[in-house]
Amino acid sequence: MRKAVGIFLLAGLLTGCSTLSDFGESILGGEDNSEPPTELEKLADEVRLKKLWSSNVGVGYDEQFINLVPGAGNNQLFVADRKGRVVAFDAETGKRSWAVKTEAAISAGPGAGEGLVLVGTSDGYVLALDALNGDLLWKARVSSEVLSVPRVDLGKIIVQTADGKIAALSGADGKQLWIYDRSVPALTLRGTSTPAVEHGVVVAGFSNGKLVALSADKGFAVWESNVAIPRGRSELERMIDIDGDPVIVGGAVYVTTFQGHIAVVNVQNGDPGWKREMSSHAGLDVDFSQVYVTDDLGQVWALTRSSGASVWKLEQLKHRSLTAPVSFDEYVAVGDFEGYVHLLSRYDGHIAGRVKVDSKGITARPRVLNNILYVYGNGGTLAAYILPEK
């Protein structure tokens, strides 16, 4: 799905959804004047990824704008499709451990941890499956559609819903323990960032540009930080959603906003670090020295962790609806709307390799575990790759 050509907007959560087919079109109609995707050029001295295994999970995203990403735990990989299928694989061999049909319209997940596999649905439920065999353990109602991956923290399931609420559910039975409520603007991007959870603190981004830290135990706000402030006259110009997942590394939270900033905030007290203007709804990743960001033009940036200064910027993949980046050894991996995964050098950003995974495109950010790159395509293809031996 080409986000640069078709970004879905959510207008009035209680009254229904509106869509905007392109930023080049007016809301009332008009010609599509969006930039065409950059054509791919032949690579020289290509790094060729080695496929360990691949499998077809089902219908994948089924042409829906949802948030299906591989979950992991105990050397297993868990994947869901839109029509309710959830499959567990051995992460190294690709052998199926179990597969179940929940019959739910799954819209987010799976999340995994503490013996549970968790998915959210479009009709506002969270389902908890047994990680050993896929048995349904419980089903809990939440306030609205779930577009963020459910997180597990010390016996609690943390879920952010499309109406601006965050709920904690009991991992044992799904009973609601607390709820944190934030109002949402009249017009927002269709999507919800997945909260980061660490050491009893839940850090969540909202569609008003605020980043909030909550106590995972009781749900009260520990601190709040304005990552971006609305600007402009129209509702469209004032959209500053935090749709990319906050990332906690080394005591700092890294976060991006749409039409706003990329920023760093102290995870303990919310004190601001560096900030620079940049628009991104795809998100970012962080390694030991750099921050990698996919902006809304499809440009990939590397910034220094210490100051946010630019290290490099790649423009050769503009308008290809790139996923959030993921650090992978000496490279950065991103997927695109045609189903390619591109390997970028972490040193200078040049495209070092690529592989075609799924003809229906890639929306989910690739995932790296134990030096294996996992890619889940929109059409339901799940593939595992490693780098060639040096």
N, C-alpha and C positions, 0 to 999 in steps of 0.2 A: 504494500500500500504506500503510495507516495504522499507522505505527510506534507511535503512542500507544495504539492498540487492539491491535496485534499485534507485540510485540517478540520476535524470535527469540533464544533463548539456546542457547549451546553448552556442554554439560556432558560432561566426559570425552572429550577429543579422540581418545583411543586406543580408547575403548569404545563410542562412538556419541554421537548428539545427543539432547538433550532440549529441549522447547520449553515456553514459558510464554505462554499466549494473551493474558494481560492482567495488569497489576499489581493489578487489582481482583479477580482470581480467585485462589484458592489453587492451589498446584501440583497438588493432588490433585483439583481440580475445583471447581465452584461457579458461581454466576450471574455474568454479565458486568455489572459495575457501573461500567464506565469512563465517563468524561465524554463526552458527545456532542460532535462538532465544532461550533465556533461557526458559525452561519449568516452568510453574507456579506451585507453591507448595500450598497445602491446608493451609488455614489460621486458626489460633487459635484465639478465642475471636474476631470474625469478627464484624466490624461495618457494619450494613446493611442499605444501603441507601433506603429511602422510595420514590417510584415513585409517583409524583403528576399527571403527564399526559405524554402521548407520541402520536406522530402523524407521518405519512409518508408524506413527502413533494413531492417526485417524484423520479427521478433517482439519486439524490444526486450528487456525483462527477463523476459518469459515467466512472469510471476507468481512469480519467484524473488527472494530477498533477496540480491542480488549487487551488484557495484560497477562498473557500466558508465558511464563518463563520457567526453565528447569529449576527444580528444588533439589537439595542434596542432603544426605545424612547417612552415616554408617556405610560408606562406600556404595551407596545406592543413589541413583538419579531418578527423580520423579517428574513426570510430564503429564499435562492434561490437554484435552482438546475442547472445542466449543460445545460439542454435543454431549459432554459429560463423561467422556472416557478418561480414566487416570491409569497410567502405566508406570511400573517400577522396573528399573534396569540395574544390572550390575554395572557400576560406573566404568570399570576397566574393560570388561569383555562385551558389554552390550546385551548379555543374556537377560531375557525377561524374567523377573522374579514373580510378578503378578500383574494382572490387568482387570479392572472393574469398570462397569458402566453404571454411573450414578444417575443417569437420565436428567441431570441438571444442566442448565444453560451456564456453564462455567465461564466466568468473566475475568478471573484473576487467580494466580497461583501456578503451581502449588508452593506453599511454604512448608518447611519441614523442620522437625526438632522434637526432642523428648518423646520419641516413639510415635509421633503424629505426622500425618500428611494432611495439609489444610488447603481448601480451595474456597473462593468466594463466587457468588452467583449474581446474575443480573436481576433476579427478583429479591435480592437482599437476604441471602442466607450464607452462613459459613458451615461447611461440611468438614468433619474430622474423620479421617480414615486411619486404621491401624497400619503403621509403617511395615509391619511384618507380613501382612497378608491382604491389605486393602479393605478389610471389613469396615463398614460404617459404624463408628462409635457414637457419634452424636451429630445433630443438626440444630443450629441455633439461628434465630432470626435477628437481623440487625436493621438499622434504620433505613437503608437504601442500598442501591447497587454497589457492589464491591469491585473496585478497579485497582486496588492496591493488593500486594501479596500479603496474606496474613503472616505475622511474625510471632515467634514463640519466645517467652522470657520467663524462666523460673515458675513454670506451671500456669502462666497466663498467655492467652492468645490476644495479640494486639491487632486491631483491624481499623483501618481508616476507610470511611464510606464517602460516596460521591456528594453527599449533602453537607460535608464539612465536619462530620463528627468522627471522633475516635473512641472506640469501645474496647474494654478489656473483658475477655470471656474466660471462664474457668477451663483449664485444659482437661479437667476430669469429666465435665458434663456439659460444657458450653454455657453455663449460667452467666448472665451479665454481672460483672463485678463493679464496674464504673463506666461512666461515659463523659467525654469532654466535647462540648458543643461550640462550634464557631459558625457564624453566618457566612454565606458565600456570596460573592458579587452576582449581579444580574446576568452577566455574560462571562463565561469561563471556557477554557479549553476542556474538551472531553478527555478526562484523565485525572488520575490522582497519584501523587507520589507515594511510595512505600516508606513508612517510617523506619528510621534506624533505631535499633534497640541495643543498648550496651550498659551492663552493670546497673540494671534497675532504672535506667533513664530512657524515655521514649522521646526521640527528636523527630518532629513532623513538620512538613511544609504545607502551607495553605494557599488557596487561590487569591488571597489578598496580599501576597508577598511576604507574609509573616512566617518566621520559623519559631517554633515553640518547643520547649523541653518540658515533659511531664514526668511525674513520679509513676513508674510502672506499678507500684504497689497500691497507690490511692487515687491516681489520676489528676492530682492538682498540678498547676503550672509552677515549674521551678524558675523559668525565665522565658522571656519573649524578645525577639529581635526582628526589626524591620530590615529585611534583605533588599526590598525594592518598594518604592512609593509610587502610586498611580499618577500618571501624567497624561495630559491631553484632554480634549473636549468630549470625545465620543466614548461609549462603553468599550468599543473595540480598541481604541488607543490606550485605554486605561487598564487593559488586561495585563496582569503581572503574575500569573500562576506559577507556583512551584510544582511542576510536574515531574522533573527529574528527581530521582531518589537522593535524599541527603546521604552523605558518606562520612562516617566517623573514622578518622585515622590520627593516631598520636595525640589524642586530647583535643582535636579540632574537628569541627563539622564543616564540610565543603558542600556548597549548595548552589544551584543555578535557578534563575527565574526566566520566564518568557517576557520579552520586552523590558528586561530589567538588568540584573547584575549576576555575576558570579562572585561569591563571597565566602569568607572564612569566619567562623564564630567559635569562641571557646566553649567546649562542651560542658564545662562545669558551671559557668556563670553567665554565658551568653554575651560576653564582651566581644565587640567586633575586632576582627583582624583586618587584613587587606580586602579590598573590594575593587572590581573593575566592571565597566559597562560591557555587557554581552547578553545576547538573547539566546536562550536554549530551553527547549522543552524535552529534548532527548535525554540529557544528563551528562554525567562525568564519571571519571575513575581517577584514582590516586595511587601512585606507587611510592617508593622510598624518597624520591626527590622531585617528582613532577605531577602536575594535574593535567588530565586530558579531557577536553570538552568537545562535543559536537554542537556547533551552533545551528541556528535556524536556516542558514543558507546551505548547510551541508559541508561547511568548512570544519576541519578538525584542528584544534589548537593544543599545543603543549605549553604549559605555564610553570614557572618555578613555584614550589610549595611555599617558599619563604616569603615571596613578595608578590606573586601573581604576574611577574614580568614574562613577556612572550619569549619562548625558546624557539618555536617554529609554528608555522601555519600551513596546512595543506589545502589548496583550492581545487585540485584536480578531480574532486568528487562532489562538487557543488550540485545542489538540486537533485541528488540521488537518494533523498529521504533516508539518511544514514541513521543507524541505531546509536545508542550511547556507546562510547568506546570501552574497551577492557584491556588492561595491561596483560601482556602474554610474553614472558621472558624478555627478550630484547626488542619486542614489537608491541604494537597497539592494534587490536582487531576491531573492525567495525563491519556491520552488515548493511546491505542496501536493498532498494525496492525490487531489483531484478534477481535477488537471491544470491548475490556474491558476498563472500567475506573477503575483506581486504586487509592485508598485513602492512602496517606502516612502521618504519624504523622509529624507535623511541628517541633516537639521537638527532635526526634531522627531518623526520616526517615523510621521507620519500616512500612511494608504494613499492614494497619489496616482494609481494606475492599476492595471489588471489585464488579463490576456489569457488566454483558454483555449487550451491548446496540445495536450493529449493527454487523452482521456477516461479513460484507464487510470491517470492520475496521474503525478506527477513525483517521483522519488527522488533522481536525480543533481543535485548543486548546479549551477545555471546557470553558464556560463562567459563571461567578457568578454575579447575580443581586439580591439584597434584600434577601440574604441568600438562594437563590435557585441556584442549579447547573444545567446548561443547556448543553446538549451534542448533537452534530450533527454528525451522522455517515456518512461514505462514500456512503452507500446505500440509504440515504435519510431519515433515522429515526431521528427524533428530540424528545428528552426526557428531562423531568424536574424532578429533585430529591431534596429532603431535607434530612437533618440528622435526625436520630431518636431522640425523646425527651429524655433529660437526667433525 
